[in-house]
Amino acid sequence: MSTNTTDNARKVTTRRLVEMKQRGEKISMLTAYDYSSAKIIDGAGIDVILVGDSASNVMAGNVTTLPITLDQMIYHAKSVMKGTSRALVVVDLPFGSYQGNSKEALASAIRIMKESHAEAVKMEGGAEIRESIERILSAGIPVMGHLGLTPQSINKFGTYNVRARQKEEAEKLIADAKMLDEIGCFGIVLEKIPAELAAEVSRQITIPTIGIGAGPGTDGQVLVMHDMLGINQGFSPRFLRRYADLASIMHDAVGHYIEDVKSGDFPSSIEESY
């Protein structure tokens, strides 16, 4: 069922997300990686579609997000854009395309924008990537930040446990969030941090926060589509709410199809033949 109304049927922009935060309207965000999925969730009224580097996991079967390339991200983003008319489409800059080299970061972001026609990019990290973010922003490309658990740094962390429980790390996260706000990012994803900290960050900055495993105090929420629809059943973190069990539905449907083919029931000689 679509949740569109006359008002929210209009195109979502970075500016509109800020307006939503200002009036206390929560922001809905989901991942998508292909045309058909994007068309469905856009039609349902999602505010933001993230072409996430989580495609490395759920589409390519990799253990981490690190292997996915810029070319692959552009391919997924182009597919998503063709199925989207209302939602704001944000694309992850993949690991190795922006860290440590601001000129390469800008070149990567420009490729995404020019080749996929997407509307913004997302980058993991705070002060350590400030130069890359500023260079991309200077080209007029909208940037969404990402703080807390940053999966591209998993080999540095060595764990997917909750981040910023300790005072020093929490203070750095707040400082990084304020910095991202001040230099011109339009929003920040806060991943797997204490709910109280996420709420405090959301109060202290002017741009929207989008939480994943960060409690109800953020300005919006994001989940990986394959997780919330129950397609990926091997991932069950505390923060995940499953809204469907598509893996079981698909398994049963395929099993029924196999039975019908084996028995000769499909296709029928009249209704399904020419």
Accessible surface in RSA format (square Angstrom, percent):
REM  Atomic radii and reference values for relative SASA: ProtOr
REM  Chains: A
REM  Algorithm: Lee & Richards
REM  Probe-radius: 1.40
REM  Slices: 20
REM RES _ NUM      All-atoms   Total-Side   Main-Chain    Non-polar    All polar
REM                ABS   REL    ABS   REL    ABS   REL    ABS   REL    ABS   REL
RES MET A   1   216.15 111.9 140.96  93.3  75.19 179.0 116.09  98.7 100.06 132.6
RES SER A   2    62.07  52.4  37.74  50.4  24.32  56.0  36.10  76.9  25.97  36.4
RES THR A   3    83.92  59.7  70.05  71.0  13.87  33.1  67.60  90.8  16.32  24.7
RES ASN A   4    61.77  42.6  37.29  36.0  24.48  59.0  14.23  34.3  47.54  45.9
RES THR A   5    80.71  57.4  69.19  70.1  11.52  27.5  74.03  99.4   6.68  10.1
RES THR A   6   138.39  98.4 113.42 115.0  24.97  59.5  84.41 113.4  53.98  81.6
RES ASP A   7    86.44  60.6  78.55  78.2   7.89  18.7  39.16  92.2  47.28  47.2
RES ASN A   8    34.53  23.8  34.53  33.4   0.00   0.0   6.81  16.4  27.71  26.8
RES ALA A   9    53.17  48.9  35.89  55.4  17.28  39.3  36.36  51.2  16.81  44.5
RES ARG A  10   116.77  49.0 105.92  54.0  10.85  25.8  62.90  86.0  53.87  32.6
RES LYS A  11    73.09  35.7  61.07  37.5  12.02  28.6  56.77  51.1  16.32  17.4
RES VAL A  12     0.24   0.2   0.17   0.2   0.07   0.2   0.17   0.1   0.07   0.2
RES THR A  13    60.61  43.1  59.53  60.4   1.08   2.6  53.64  72.1   6.97  10.5
RES THR A  14    33.84  24.1  32.05  32.5   1.80   4.3   5.28   7.1  28.57  43.2
RES ARG A  15   136.03  57.1 132.34  67.5   3.69   8.8  67.04  91.6  68.99  41.8
RES ARG A  16     5.28   2.2   4.51   2.3   0.76   1.8   3.21   4.4   2.06   1.3
RES LEU A  17     1.36   0.8   1.36   1.0   0.00   0.0   1.36   1.0   0.00   0.0
RES VAL A  18    22.38  14.7  22.38  20.3   0.00   0.0  22.38  19.4   0.00   0.0
RES GLU A  19    52.95  30.4  51.05  38.6   1.90   4.5  14.54  28.1  38.41  31.4
RES MET A  20     1.10   0.6   1.10   0.7   0.00   0.0   0.65   0.6   0.45   0.6
RES LYS A  21    36.05  17.6  22.37  13.7  13.69  32.6  22.89  20.6  13.17  14.0
RES GLN A  22   125.71  70.3  85.40  62.4  40.31  96.0  43.09  91.7  82.62  62.7
RES ARG A  23   126.08  52.9  87.99  44.9  38.08  90.7  69.07  94.4  57.01  34.6
RES GLY A  24    62.04  76.5   0.00   N/A  62.04  76.5  35.73  98.1  26.31  58.9
RES GLU A  25    68.17  39.1  59.47  45.0   8.70  20.7  35.01  67.7  33.16  27.1
RES LYS A  26   121.97  59.5 107.84  66.2  14.14  33.7  94.40  85.0  27.57  29.4
RES ILE A  27     2.77   1.6   0.00   0.0   2.77   6.7   0.57   0.4   2.20   6.0
RES SER A  28    45.41  38.4  40.80  54.4   4.61  10.6  39.82  84.8   5.59   7.8
RES MET A  29     4.21   2.2   0.00   0.0   4.21  10.0   0.00   0.0   4.21   5.6
RES LEU A  30    20.36  11.3  20.36  14.6   0.00   0.0  20.36  14.3   0.00   0.0
RES THR A  31     2.63   1.9   2.63   2.7   0.00   0.0   2.63   3.5   0.00   0.0
RES ALA A  32     0.00   0.0   0.00   0.0   0.00   0.0   0.00   0.0   0.00   0.0
RES TYR A  33     1.06   0.5   0.00   0.0   1.06   2.8   0.00   0.0   1.06   1.3
RES ASP A  34    41.53  29.1  41.51  41.3   0.02   0.1  27.32  64.3  14.21  14.2
RES TYR A  35    99.23  46.3  98.03  55.8   1.20   3.1  69.72  52.4  29.51  36.4
RES SER A  36    67.27  56.8  63.49  84.7   3.78   8.7  33.94  72.3  33.33  46.7
RES SER A  37    21.82  18.4  19.33  25.8   2.49   5.7   3.19   6.8  18.63  26.1
RES ALA A  38     0.00   0.0   0.00   0.0   0.00   0.0   0.00   0.0   0.00   0.0
RES LYS A  39   116.56  56.9 111.39  68.3   5.17  12.3  64.15  57.7  52.41  55.8
RES ILE A  40   124.76  71.0 114.70  85.4  10.07  24.3 121.20  87.3   3.56   9.7
RES ILE A  41    15.27   8.7  15.10  11.2   0.18   0.4  15.27  11.0   0.00   0.0
RES ASP A  42     8.24   5.8   7.26   7.2   0.98   2.3   0.16   0.4   8.07   8.1
RES GLY A  43    39.11  48.2   0.00   N/A  39.11  48.2  33.33  91.5   5.79  13.0
RES ALA A  44    46.02  42.3  38.66  59.7   7.36  16.7  41.50  58.4   4.52  12.0
RES GLY A  45    12.17  15.0   0.00   N/A  12.17  15.0   2.08   5.7  10.09  22.6
RES ILE A  46    21.23  12.1  17.84  13.3   3.39   8.2  19.72  14.2   1.51   4.1
RES ASP A  47    11.68   8.2  11.68  11.6   0.00   0.0   0.00   0.0  11.68  11.7
RES VAL A  48     0.07   0.0   0.07   0.1   0.00   0.0   0.07   0.1   0.00   0.0
RES ILE A  49     0.00   0.0   0.00   0.0   0.00   0.0   0.00   0.0   0.00   0.0
RES LEU A  50    13.37   7.4  13.37   9.6   0.00   0.0  13.37   9.4   0.00   0.0
RES VAL A  51     0.00   0.0   0.00   0.0   0.00   0.0   0.00   0.0   0.00   0.0
RES GLY A  52     0.72   0.9   0.00   N/A   0.72   0.9   0.72   2.0   0.00   0.0
RES ASP A  53     7.94   5.6   7.94   7.9   0.00   0.0   0.03   0.1   7.91   7.9
RES SER A  54    18.55  15.7  18.45  24.6   0.10   0.2  16.88  35.9   1.67   2.3
RES ALA A  55     0.40   0.4   0.00   0.0   0.40   0.9   0.00   0.0   0.40   1.1
RES SER A  56     0.04   0.0   0.00   0.0   0.04   0.1   0.04   0.1   0.00   0.0
RES ASN A  57    48.66  33.6  37.97  36.7  10.70  25.8  21.20  51.0  27.47  26.5
RES VAL A  58    37.44  24.6   7.42   6.7  30.02  72.3  14.37  12.5  23.07  62.6
RES MET A  59    84.26  43.6  48.20  31.9  36.06  85.9  45.56  38.7  38.71  51.3
RES ALA A  60    63.53  58.4  28.63  44.2  34.90  79.4  37.87  53.3  25.65  68.0
RES GLY A  61    64.63  79.7   0.00   N/A  64.63  79.7  32.40  88.9  32.24  72.2
RES ASN A  62    49.54  34.2  39.11  37.8  10.43  25.1   5.36  12.9  44.18  42.7
RES VAL A  63   139.65  91.9 117.55 106.4  22.10  53.3 124.10 107.8  15.55  42.2
RES THR A  64    31.40  22.3  29.95  30.4   1.45   3.5  24.13  32.4   7.27  11.0
RES THR A  65    10.68   7.6   9.52   9.7   1.16   2.8   9.52  12.8   1.16   1.7
RES LEU A  66    35.59  19.8  27.50  19.7   8.08  20.3  27.56  19.4   8.03  21.6
RES PRO A  67    73.14  53.3  47.11  42.9  26.03  94.6  59.07  48.8  14.07  87.4
RES ILE A  68     8.19   4.7   4.12   3.1   4.07   9.8   5.23   3.8   2.96   8.0
RES THR A  69    67.56  48.1  62.20  63.1   5.36  12.8  65.06  87.4   2.50   3.8
RES LEU A  70    29.91  16.7  25.40  18.2   4.51  11.3  25.40  17.8   4.51  12.1
RES ASP A  71    86.42  60.5  79.01  78.6   7.40  17.5  29.93  70.4  56.49  56.3
RES GLN A  72    85.60  47.9  83.51  61.0   2.10   5.0  28.07  59.7  57.54  43.6
RES MET A  73     0.00   0.0   0.00   0.0   0.00   0.0   0.00   0.0   0.00   0.0
RES ILE A  74     6.97   4.0   6.97   5.2   0.00   0.0   6.97   5.0   0.00   0.0
RES TYR A  75   144.04  67.2 141.21  80.3   2.83   7.4  97.62  73.4  46.42  57.2
RES HIS A  76    20.67  11.3  20.67  14.4   0.00   0.0   8.45   8.7  12.22  14.2
RES ALA A  77     0.00   0.0   0.00   0.0   0.00   0.0   0.00   0.0   0.00   0.0
RES LYS A  78    90.59  44.2  88.99  54.6   1.60   3.8  33.45  30.1  57.14  60.9
RES SER A  79    23.00  19.4  19.88  26.5   3.12   7.2   9.46  20.1  13.54  19.0
RES VAL A  80     0.00   0.0   0.00   0.0   0.00   0.0   0.00   0.0   0.00   0.0
RES MET A  81    38.29  19.8  29.54  19.6   8.75  20.8  29.68  25.2   8.62  11.4
RES LYS A  82   155.69  76.0 123.63  75.9  32.06  76.3  81.26  73.1  74.43  79.3
RES GLY A  83     7.43   9.2   0.00   N/A   7.43   9.2   3.22   8.8   4.21   9.4
RES THR A  84    20.02  14.2   0.75   0.8  19.26  45.9   1.73   2.3  18.29  27.6
RES SER A  85    93.49  79.0  69.92  93.3  23.56  54.3  53.03 112.9  40.45  56.7
RES ARG A  86    13.43   5.6  12.10   6.2   1.34   3.2   9.41  12.9   4.03   2.4
RES ALA A  87     0.00   0.0   0.00   0.0   0.00   0.0   0.00   0.0   0.00   0.0
RES LEU A  88     4.99   2.8   4.99   3.6   0.00   0.0   4.99   3.5   0.00   0.0
RES VAL A  89     0.04   0.0   0.04   0.0   0.00   0.0   0.04   0.0   0.00   0.0
RES VAL A  90     0.00   0.0   0.00   0.0   0.00   0.0   0.00   0.0   0.00   0.0
RES VAL A  91     0.00   0.0   0.00   0.0   0.00   0.0   0.00   0.0   0.00   0.0
RES ASP A  92     5.80   4.1   5.80   5.8   0.00   0.0   0.83   1.9   4.98   5.0
RES LEU A  93     0.62   0.3   0.00   0.0   0.62   1.6   0.00   0.0   0.62   1.7
RES PRO A  94     1.32   1.0   1.32   1.2   0.00   0.0   1.32   1.1   0.00   0.0
RES PHE A  95    95.36  47.7  81.65  50.6  13.70  35.7  81.65  49.5  13.70  39.2
RES GLY A  96    44.25  54.6   0.00   N/A  44.25  54.6  26.94  73.9  17.30  38.8
RES SER A  97     8.09   6.8   5.56   7.4   2.53   5.8   8.00  17.0   0.09   0.1
RES TYR A  98     1.76   0.8   0.59   0.3   1.18   3.1   0.59   0.4   1.17   1.4
RES GLN A  99    66.73  37.3  46.48  34.0  20.24  48.2  40.95  87.2  25.78  19.6
RES GLY A 100    85.87 105.9   0.00   N/A  85.87 105.9  45.50 124.9  40.37  90.4
RES ASN A 101    70.99  49.0  64.86  62.7   6.13  14.8  16.38  39.4  54.61  52.8
RES SER A 102    11.28   9.5   5.16   6.9   6.11  14.1   0.87   1.8  10.41  14.6
RES LYS A 103   145.12  70.8 138.73  85.1   6.39  15.2  82.74  74.5  62.38  66.4
RES GLU A 104    80.34  46.1  74.10  56.1   6.24  14.8  28.26  54.7  52.08  42.5
RES ALA A 105     0.00   0.0   0.00   0.0   0.00   0.0   0.00   0.0   0.00   0.0
RES LEU A 106    37.14  20.7  37.14  26.6   0.00   0.0  37.14  26.1   0.00   0.0
RES ALA A 107    54.71  50.3  48.71  75.2   6.01  13.7  54.07  76.1   0.64   1.7
RES SER A 108     5.18   4.4   3.97   5.3   1.22   2.8   1.00   2.1   4.19   5.9
RES ALA A 109     0.00   0.0   0.00   0.0   0.00   0.0   0.00   0.0   0.00   0.0
RES ILE A 110    64.27  36.6  63.75  47.5   0.51   1.2  64.27  46.3   0.00   0.0
RES ARG A 111    87.12  36.6  85.76  43.7   1.35   3.2  44.17  60.4  42.95  26.0
RES ILE A 112     0.00   0.0   0.00   0.0   0.00   0.0   0.00   0.0   0.00   0.0
RES MET A 113    43.10  22.3  35.43  23.5   7.66  18.2  35.67  30.3   7.43   9.8
RES LYS A 114   148.10  72.3 127.72  78.4  20.38  48.5  81.48  73.3  66.62  71.0
RES GLU A 115    73.10  42.0  59.92  45.3  13.18  31.4  34.17  66.1  38.93  31.8
RES SER A 116     3.01   2.5   0.00   0.0   3.01   6.9   0.10   0.2   2.92   4.1
RES HIS A 117   132.23  72.3 119.76  83.2  12.48  31.9  75.40  77.7  56.83  66.1
RES ALA A 118     5.89   5.4   0.00   0.0   5.89  13.4   0.00   0.0   5.89  15.6
RES GLU A 119    44.85  25.7  38.03  28.8   6.82  16.2  27.07  52.4  17.78  14.5
RES ALA A 120     0.00   0.0   0.00   0.0   0.00   0.0   0.00   0.0   0.00   0.0
RES VAL A 121     0.00   0.0   0.00   0.0   0.00   0.0   0.00   0.0   0.00   0.0
RES LYS A 122     5.32   2.6   4.47   2.7   0.84   2.0   0.75   0.7   4.56   4.9
RES MET A 123     0.89   0.5   0.00   0.0   0.89   2.1   0.86   0.7   0.03   0.0
RES GLU A 124    13.66   7.8   7.16   5.4   6.50  15.5   5.46  10.6   8.19   6.7
RES GLY A 125     8.17  10.1   0.00   N/A   8.17  10.1   8.17  22.4   0.00   0.0
RES GLY A 126     0.87   1.1   0.00   N/A   0.87   1.1   0.00   0.0   0.87   2.0
RES ALA A 127    60.47  55.6  47.01  72.5  13.46  30.6  47.16  66.4  13.31  35.3
RES GLU A 128   122.75  70.5  81.32  61.5  41.43  98.6  68.14 131.8  54.61  44.6
RES ILE A 129     9.87   5.6   6.85   5.1   3.01   7.3   9.87   7.1   0.00   0.0
RES ARG A 130   103.01  43.3 102.65  52.3   0.36   0.9  27.36  37.4  75.65  45.8
RES GLU A 131   116.01  66.6 110.68  83.7   5.32  12.7  46.62  90.2  69.39  56.7
RES SER A 132     5.03   4.2   4.70   6.3   0.33   0.8   0.00   0.0   5.03   7.0
RES ILE A 133     0.01   0.0   0.01   0.0   0.00   0.0   0.01   0.0   0.00   0.0
RES GLU A 134    69.97  40.2  64.88  49.1   5.09  12.1  24.33  47.1  45.65  37.3
RES ARG A 135    81.56  34.2  75.58  38.5   5.98  14.2  16.25  22.2  65.31  39.6
RES ILE A 136     0.00   0.0   0.00   0.0   0.00   0.0   0.00   0.0   0.00   0.0
RES LEU A 137    36.80  20.5  22.83  16.3  13.97  35.1  23.09  16.2  13.71  36.9
RES SER A 138    96.01  81.1  51.11  68.2  44.90 103.4  50.98 108.6  45.03  63.1
RES ALA A 139    52.80  48.5  14.33  22.1  38.47  87.5  26.72  37.6  26.08  69.1
RES GLY A 140    64.45  79.5   0.00   N/A  64.45  79.5  38.10 104.6  26.35  59.0
RES ILE A 141    12.39   7.1  11.17   8.3   1.22   2.9  11.74   8.5   0.65   1.8
RES PRO A 142    37.82  27.6  30.56  27.9   7.27  26.4  37.45  30.9   0.38   2.3
RES VAL A 143     0.26   0.2   0.00   0.0   0.26   0.6   0.00   0.0   0.26   0.7
RES MET A 144     1.06   0.5   1.06   0.7   0.00   0.0   1.06   0.9   0.00   0.0
RES GLY A 145     0.02   0.0   0.00   N/A   0.02   0.0   0.02   0.1   0.00   0.0
RES HIS A 146     8.70   4.8   8.70   6.0   0.00   0.0   8.70   9.0   0.00   0.0
RES LEU A 147     7.29   4.1   6.87   4.9   0.42   1.1   7.29   5.1   0.00   0.0
RES GLY A 148    12.78  15.8   0.00   N/A  12.78  15.8   1.74   4.8  11.04  24.7
RES LEU A 149     4.64   2.6   4.64   3.3   0.00   0.0   4.64   3.3   0.00   0.0
RES THR A 150    11.56   8.2  11.56  11.7   0.00   0.0   5.99   8.0   5.57   8.4
RES PRO A 151    20.24  14.7  20.03  18.3   0.21   0.7  20.03  16.5   0.21   1.3
RES GLN A 152     7.88   4.4   3.48   2.5   4.40  10.5   1.99   4.2   5.89   4.5
RES SER A 153    38.54  32.6  32.32  43.1   6.23  14.3   8.75  18.6  29.80  41.7
RES ILE A 154    13.91   7.9  13.34   9.9   0.56   1.4  13.34   9.6   0.56   1.5
RES ASN A 155   119.68  82.5  90.34  87.3  29.34  70.6  37.24  89.6  82.44  79.7
RES LYS A 156   170.98  83.4 134.45  82.5  36.53  87.0  89.22  80.3  81.76  87.1
RES PHE A 157    47.78  23.9  23.86  14.8  23.92  62.2  27.57  16.7  20.22  57.9
RES GLY A 158    64.55  79.6   0.00   N/A  64.55  79.6  31.49  86.4  33.06  74.0
RES THR A 159    46.22  32.9  38.70  39.2   7.52  17.9  39.40  52.9   6.82  10.3
RES TYR A 160    97.33  45.4  93.14  53.0   4.19  10.9  86.66  65.1  10.67  13.2
RES ASN A 161    98.13  67.7  95.93  92.7   2.21   5.3  20.13  48.4  78.00  75.4
RES VAL A 162    46.18  30.4  31.10  28.2  15.09  36.4  31.10  27.0  15.09  40.9
RES ARG A 163    44.05  18.5  42.89  21.9   1.16   2.8   1.74   2.4  42.31  25.6
RES ALA A 164     3.17   2.9   0.00   0.0   3.17   7.2   0.00   0.0   3.17   8.4
RES ARG A 165   164.80  69.2 132.01  67.3  32.79  78.1  45.79  62.6 119.01  72.1
RES GLN A 166   130.89  73.2 129.59  94.7   1.30   3.1  50.20 106.9  80.69  61.2
RES LYS A 167   159.33  77.7 146.20  89.7  13.13  31.3  94.86  85.4  64.47  68.7
RES GLU A 168   145.10  83.3 139.78 105.7   5.33  12.7  54.42 105.3  90.68  74.0
RES GLU A 169    56.64  32.5  51.29  38.8   5.35  12.7  31.12  60.2  25.52  20.8
RES ALA A 170    18.27  16.8  18.27  28.2   0.00   0.0  18.27  25.7   0.00   0.0
RES GLU A 171    92.13  52.9  85.88  65.0   6.26  14.9  39.62  76.6  52.51  42.9
RES LYS A 172   100.56  49.1  94.21  57.8   6.35  15.1  94.35  84.9   6.21   6.6
RES LEU A 173    10.18   5.7   7.00   5.0   3.18   8.0   9.85   6.9   0.33   0.9
RES ILE A 174    35.72  20.3  35.71  26.6   0.01   0.0  35.71  25.7   0.01   0.0
RES ALA A 175    58.38  53.7  48.34  74.6  10.04  22.8  53.28  75.0   5.10  13.5
RES ASP A 176     9.70   6.8   9.51   9.5   0.19   0.4   0.19   0.4   9.51   9.5
RES ALA A 177     0.31   0.3   0.31   0.5   0.00   0.0   0.31   0.4   0.00   0.0
RES LYS A 178    82.66  40.3  81.73  50.1   0.93   2.2  37.24  33.5  45.42  48.4
RES MET A 179    17.12   8.9  15.84  10.5   1.28   3.0  16.65  14.2   0.46   0.6
RES LEU A 180     0.00   0.0   0.00   0.0   0.00   0.0   0.00   0.0   0.00   0.0
RES ASP A 181    25.66  18.0  17.07  17.0   8.60  20.3   1.91   4.5  23.76  23.7
RES GLU A 182   142.04  81.5 103.78  78.5  38.25  91.1  49.12  95.0  92.91  75.9
RES ILE A 183    32.03  18.2   5.72   4.3  26.31  63.4  13.31   9.6  18.72  50.8
RES GLY A 184    44.74  55.2   0.00   N/A  44.74  55.2  27.36  75.1  17.38  38.9
RES CYS A 185     3.22   2.4   0.00   0.0   3.22   7.6   0.00   0.0   3.22   3.5
RES PHE A 186    14.96   7.5  11.95   7.4   3.01   7.8  14.94   9.1   0.02   0.0
RES GLY A 187     0.48   0.6   0.00   N/A   0.48   0.6   0.48   1.3   0.00   0.0
RES ILE A 188     0.00   0.0   0.00   0.0   0.00   0.0   0.00   0.0   0.00   0.0
RES VAL A 189     2.94   1.9   2.94   2.7   0.00   0.0   2.94   2.6   0.00   0.0
RES LEU A 190     0.00   0.0   0.00   0.0   0.00   0.0   0.00   0.0   0.00   0.0
RES GLU A 191    21.63  12.4  21.63  16.4   0.00   0.0   0.06   0.1  21.57  17.6
RES LYS A 192    44.81  21.9  44.81  27.5   0.00   0.0  18.43  16.6  26.38  28.1
RES ILE A 193     4.13   2.3   0.00   0.0   4.13   9.9   0.00   0.0   4.13  11.2
RES PRO A 194    36.07  26.3  26.98  24.6   9.09  33.0  36.07  29.8   0.00   0.0
RES ALA A 195    47.41  43.6  38.07  58.8   9.34  21.2  38.33  54.0   9.08  24.1
RES GLU A 196   144.91  83.2 135.72 102.7   9.20  21.9  55.19 106.7  89.72  73.3
RES LEU A 197    18.21  10.1  13.13   9.4   5.08  12.8  17.33  12.2   0.88   2.4
RES ALA A 198     0.00   0.0   0.00   0.0   0.00   0.0   0.00   0.0   0.00   0.0
RES ALA A 199    18.29  16.8  17.62  27.2   0.68   1.5  17.70  24.9   0.59   1.6
RES GLU A 200    54.94  31.5  54.94  41.6   0.00   0.0  20.81  40.3  34.13  27.9
RES VAL A 201     0.74   0.5   0.34   0.3   0.41   1.0   0.74   0.6   0.00   0.0
RES SER A 202     8.81   7.4   4.64   6.2   4.17   9.6   4.92  10.5   3.90   5.5
RES ARG A 203   165.80  69.6 129.69  66.1  36.11  86.0  76.52 104.6  89.28  54.1
RES GLN A 204    73.04  40.8  42.52  31.1  30.52  72.7  25.21  53.7  47.83  36.3
RES ILE A 205     7.28   4.1   1.27   0.9   6.01  14.5   2.35   1.7   4.93  13.4
RES THR A 206    97.30  69.2  89.29  90.5   8.01  19.1  82.47 110.8  14.82  22.4
RES ILE A 207    11.90   6.8  11.90   8.9   0.00   0.0  11.90   8.6   0.00   0.0
RES PRO A 208     1.41   1.0   1.41   1.3   0.00   0.0   1.41   1.2   0.00   0.0
RES THR A 209     0.00   0.0   0.00   0.0   0.00   0.0   0.00   0.0   0.00   0.0
RES ILE A 210     0.60   0.3   0.60   0.4   0.00   0.0   0.60   0.4   0.00   0.0
RES GLY A 211     0.00   0.0   0.00   N/A   0.00   0.0   0.00   0.0   0.00   0.0
RES ILE A 212    19.43  11.1  18.30  13.6   1.13   2.7  19.43  14.0   0.00   0.0
RES GLY A 213    22.79  28.1   0.00   N/A  22.79  28.1   8.36  22.9  14.43  32.3
RES ALA A 214     0.52   0.5   0.00   0.0   0.52   1.2   0.23   0.3   0.29   0.8
RES GLY A 215    27.39  33.8   0.00   N/A  27.39  33.8  18.19  49.9   9.20  20.6
RES PRO A 216   110.93  80.8  98.49  89.8  12.45  45.2 104.03  85.9   6.90  42.9
RES GLY A 217    31.44  38.8   0.00   N/A  31.44  38.8  19.35  53.1  12.09  27.1
RES THR A 218     0.64   0.5   0.00   0.0   0.64   1.5   0.03   0.0   0.61   0.9
RES ASP A 219    23.21  16.3  20.14  20.0   3.07   7.3   3.79   8.9  19.42  19.4
RES GLY A 220     0.45   0.6   0.00   N/A   0.45   0.6   0.45   1.2   0.00   0.0
RES GLN A 221    76.63  42.9  74.30  54.3   2.33   5.5  55.09 117.3  21.54  16.3
RES VAL A 222     7.65   5.0   5.85   5.3   1.80   4.3   6.66   5.8   1.00   2.7
RES LEU A 223    29.68  16.5  28.83  20.6   0.85   2.1  29.02  20.4   0.66   1.8
RES VAL A 224    23.16  15.2  22.45  20.3   0.71   1.7  22.45  19.5   0.71   1.9
RES MET A 225     7.29   3.8   7.29   4.8   0.00   0.0   4.32   3.7   2.97   3.9
RES HIS A 226    20.79  11.4  20.79  14.5   0.00   0.0   6.33   6.5  14.46  16.8
RES ASP A 227     7.93   5.6   7.93   7.9   0.00   0.0   0.40   0.9   7.53   7.5
RES MET A 228    25.97  13.4  25.97  17.2   0.00   0.0  25.28  21.5   0.69   0.9
RES LEU A 229    42.03  23.4  42.03  30.1   0.00   0.0  42.03  29.5   0.00   0.0
RES GLY A 230     0.00   0.0   0.00   N/A   0.00   0.0   0.00   0.0   0.00   0.0
RES ILE A 231    58.64  33.4  43.97  32.8  14.67  35.4  43.97  31.7  14.67  39.8
RES ASN A 232    46.33  31.9  40.06  38.7   6.27  15.1  12.89  31.0  33.43  32.3
RES GLN A 233    95.88  53.6  72.85  53.2  23.03  54.8  26.58  56.6  69.31  52.6
RES GLY A 234    81.03  99.9   0.00   N/A  81.03  99.9  41.67 114.3  39.36  88.2
RES PHE A 235    87.87  44.0  86.10  53.3   1.77   4.6  87.87  53.3   0.00   0.0
RES SER A 236    85.53  72.3  51.06  68.1  34.47  79.4  40.71  86.7  44.83  62.8
RES PRO A 237    25.78  18.8   6.88   6.3  18.90  68.7  19.18  15.8   6.60  41.0
RES ARG A 238   246.20 103.4 206.30 105.2  39.90  95.0  89.32 122.1 156.87  95.1
RES PHE A 239    54.59  27.3  25.35  15.7  29.24  76.1  36.05  21.9  18.54  53.1
RES LEU A 240    24.90  13.9   2.73   1.9  22.18  55.8   3.20   2.2  21.71  58.4
RES ARG A 241   162.82  68.4 158.75  80.9   4.07   9.7  48.06  65.7 114.76  69.6
RES ARG A 242    88.91  37.3  61.26  31.2  27.65  65.8  32.39  44.3  56.52  34.3
RES TYR A 243   133.58  62.4  98.74  56.2  34.84  90.7  77.47  58.2  56.11  69.2
RES ALA A 244    34.06  31.3  18.08  27.9  15.98  36.4  32.70  46.0   1.36   3.6
RES ASP A 245    64.10  44.9  60.14  59.9   3.96   9.4  33.83  79.6  30.27  30.2
RES LEU A 246    50.65  28.2  50.65  36.2   0.00   0.0  50.65  35.6   0.00   0.0
RES ALA A 247    25.76  23.7  17.19  26.5   8.56  19.5  21.56  30.4   4.20  11.1
RES SER A 248    46.72  39.5  41.82  55.8   4.90  11.3  25.61  54.5  21.11  29.6
RES ILE A 249   106.07  60.4 101.44  75.6   4.63  11.2 104.84  75.5   1.23   3.3
RES MET A 250   106.22  55.0 103.52  68.5   2.70   6.4  99.38  84.5   6.83   9.1
RES HIS A 251   136.56  74.6 126.77  88.1   9.79  25.0  96.84  99.8  39.72  46.2
RES ASP A 252    96.27  67.4  85.82  85.4  10.45  24.7  32.52  76.5  63.76  63.6
RES ALA A 253    58.50  53.8  45.12  69.6  13.38  30.4  53.55  75.4   4.95  13.1
RES VAL A 254    83.31  54.8  81.73  74.0   1.57   3.8  83.26  72.3   0.05   0.1
RES GLY A 255    26.66  32.9   0.00   N/A  26.66  32.9  25.39  69.7   1.27   2.8
RES HIS A 256   111.80  61.1 108.20  75.2   3.60   9.2  63.30  65.2  48.51  56.4
RES TYR A 257   123.44  57.6 118.20  67.3   5.24  13.6  82.70  62.1  40.74  50.2
RES ILE A 258    81.65  46.5  80.14  59.7   1.52   3.7  81.65  58.8   0.00   0.0
RES GLU A 259   114.66  65.8 108.40  82.0   6.26  14.9  41.57  80.4  73.09  59.7
RES ASP A 260    34.43  24.1  34.43  34.3   0.00   0.0   0.59   1.4  33.84  33.8
RES VAL A 261    67.86  44.7  55.68  50.4  12.18  29.4  55.68  48.4  12.18  33.0
RES LYS A 262   170.02  82.9 133.78  82.1  36.24  86.3  81.04  72.9  88.99  94.8
RES SER A 263    85.81  72.5  43.39  57.9  42.41  97.7  51.13 108.9  34.68  48.6
RES GLY A 264    54.72  67.5   0.00   N/A  54.72  67.5  31.22  85.7  23.49  52.6
RES ASP A 265    95.18  66.7  79.62  79.2  15.56  36.8  22.91  53.9  72.28  72.1
RES PHE A 266    85.09  42.6  78.03  48.3   7.05  18.4  78.07  47.3   7.02  20.1
RES PRO A 267    74.05  54.0  62.11  56.6  11.94  43.4  62.11  51.3  11.94  74.2
RES SER A 268    34.02  28.7  27.98  37.3   6.04  13.9  33.53  71.4   0.49   0.7
RES SER A 269   100.86  85.2  71.91  96.0  28.94  66.7  51.41 109.5  49.44  69.3
RES ILE A 270   139.08  79.1 124.36  92.6  14.72  35.5 127.76  92.0  11.32  30.7
RES GLU A 271   144.92  83.2 107.78  81.5  37.14  88.4  62.92 121.7  82.00  67.0
RES GLU A 272    92.49  53.1  68.51  51.8  23.99  57.1  33.49  64.8  59.00  48.2
RES SER A 273    48.50  41.0  28.16  37.6  20.33  46.8  22.54  48.0  25.96  36.4
RES TYR A 274   271.03 126.5 194.52 110.7  76.51 199.1 180.46 135.6  90.57 111.6
END  Absolute sums over single chains surface
CHAIN  1 A    13756.8      10848.4       2908.4       8003.8       5753.0
END  Absolute sums over all chains
TOTAL         13756.8      10848.4       2908.4       8003.8       5753.0
